């Protein structure tokens, strides 16, 4: 992977593309590296996002999940069917509306997510251990700003740029 040019200070217009490429590349190489030793069938990224959402919000409905993920309800419904078939999501009838279902993750899903997170963390720790102390410190120092950036983007919620 080639090094990306560093944006000049104050060049916010140049920082966005560089940050996007860096985050994209980091996610891709991390996902590929973990998948090489992953014993289970790979899951589509959208299904992984749905599984995380259902785990964070037990009892969420299909329409609510679709809105949160910014996907069409029929797309989420299809993913739910696959995840139910895989034993990762359970559907329960909504007590207040017999036509609606509420979703929750199964114990198998929670174990799978924990294993995935653990493997990612182990790989990151091993890679971070190969960096010098100043590089690790720079990454650590950037974490609060990156978390804040995620909050700002979420709050923008598709607002005009």
C-alpha positions in Angstrom: 0.0 0.0 0.0 1.5 3.4 -1.0 1.8 6.2 1.5 -0.8 9.0 1.0 0.3 12.6 0.7 -0.2 14.6 3.8 -2.6 17.4 3.4 -1.2 20.9 4.2 -2.3 22.5 7.5 -5.6 24.3 7.1 -6.4 22.6 3.8 -9.7 21.1 5.0 -10.7 20.5 1.4 -7.7 18.2 1.0 -8.0 16.4 4.3 -11.4 14.9 3.5 -10.2 12.8 0.5 -7.0 11.7 2.4 -8.9 10.7 5.5 -11.5 8.8 3.4 -8.8 6.8 1.6 -7.0 6.0 4.8 -10.0 4.8 6.7 -11.3 2.9 3.6 -7.9 1.2 3.2 -7.5 0.4 6.9 -11.0 -1.2 7.1 -10.3 -3.2 3.9 -7.0 -4.6 5.0 -8.2 -5.3 8.5 -11.3 -7.1 7.2 -9.3 -9.2 4.7 -6.6 -10.1 7.2 -9.2 -11.3 9.8 -11.2 -13.2 7.2 -8.2 -15.3 6.2 -8.2 -17.0 9.5 -12.0 -16.7 10.1 -13.6 -20.2 10.4 -17.2 -19.1 9.6 -18.8 -18.2 6.4 -18.3 -14.5 5.6 -21.1 -12.1 6.2 -22.1 -9.2 3.8 -21.1 -5.9 5.4 -24.8 -4.7 5.3 -25.8 -7.8 7.3 -23.0 -7.2 9.8 -24.3 -3.7 10.3 -27.9 -4.9 10.7 -26.7 -7.5 13.3 -24.8 -4.9 15.2 -27.9 -2.6 15.2 -30.2 -5.3 16.4 -27.7 -6.2 19.2 -27.5 -2.5 20.2 -31.3 -2.0 20.0 -33.0 -5.3 21.0 -36.7 -5.2 20.0 -36.0 -3.0 16.9 -38.5 -3.5 14.1 -37.6 -3.9 10.4 -38.8 -0.4 9.4 -36.9 1.2 12.3 -33.8 -0.8 11.3 -34.2 0.2 7.7 -34.5 3.9 8.7 -31.4 3.7 11.0 -29.3 2.0 8.3 -30.7 4.2 5.5 -31.8 1.1 3.5 -35.1 0.1 1.9 -37.3 -1.9 4.3 -37.5 -4.8 1.7 -33.7 -4.9 1.6 -33.6 -5.2 5.4 -36.4 -7.7 5.4 -34.4 -9.9 3.1 -31.3 -9.6 5.3 -33.3 -10.4 8.3 -34.6 -13.6 6.6 -31.0 -14.7 5.9 -29.8 -13.9 9.5 -32.8 -15.8 11.0 -32.0 -18.8 8.8 -28.4 -18.6 10.0 -29.6 -18.6 13.6 -28.2 -15.1 14.3 -31.4 -13.1 14.7 -34.7 -14.2 16.4 -38.0 -12.6 15.5 -40.7 -12.1 18.1 -44.3 -10.9 17.4 -44.9 -7.4 18.6 -47.4 -7.6 21.5 -49.1 -4.4 20.5 -49.3 -5.2 16.7 -49.6 -8.8 15.6 -48.5 -7.9 12.1 -45.1 -6.5 13.2 -42.1 -8.4 14.5 -39.3 -7.3 16.9 -35.8 -8.6 16.5 -33.1 -9.6 18.9 -29.7 -11.2 18.4 -29.2 -14.8 19.5 -26.5 -16.1 21.8 -24.7 -17.5 18.7 -24.7 -14.0 17.1 -23.3 -12.4 20.2 -20.5 -15.0 20.4 -19.8 -14.5 16.7 -19.6 -10.7 17.1 -17.4 -11.0 20.2 -15.0 -13.3 18.3 -14.9 -11.0 15.3 -14.2 -7.9 17.5 -11.6 -9.9 19.5 -9.8 -10.9 16.3 -9.8 -7.4 15.0 -8.5 -6.0 18.2 -5.7 -8.7 18.4 -4.6 -7.9 14.8 -4.7 -4.1 15.5 -2.7 -4.6 18.7 -0.1 -6.8 16.9 0.2 -4.2 14.1 0.4 -1.3 16.5 3.2 -3.1 18.3 5.2 -2.9 15.1 4.9 0.9 15.0 7.3 3.2 16.8 6.1 4.9 20.0 5.6 8.3 18.3 3.3 6.7 15.6 1.3 4.9 18.3 1.0 8.1 20.3 -0.2 10.0 17.2 -2.9 7.4 16.6 -4.0 7.4 20.2 -4.1 11.2 20.3 -6.4 11.2 17.2 -9.0 8.9 18.6 -11.1 11.5 20.4 -11.2 13.7 17.3 -12.1 10.8 15.1 -14.9 9.9 17.5 -16.2 13.5 17.4 -16.0 13.5 13.6 -18.3 10.4 13.6 -20.7 12.2 15.8 -20.7 15.3 13.6 -21.3 13.3 10.5 -24.1 11.4 12.1 -25.7 14.7 13.2 -25.5 16.0 9.7 -27.7 13.1 8.6 -27.5 13.9 4.9 -27.8 17.6 5.3 -26.7 19.6 2.3 -23.0 20.2 2.1 
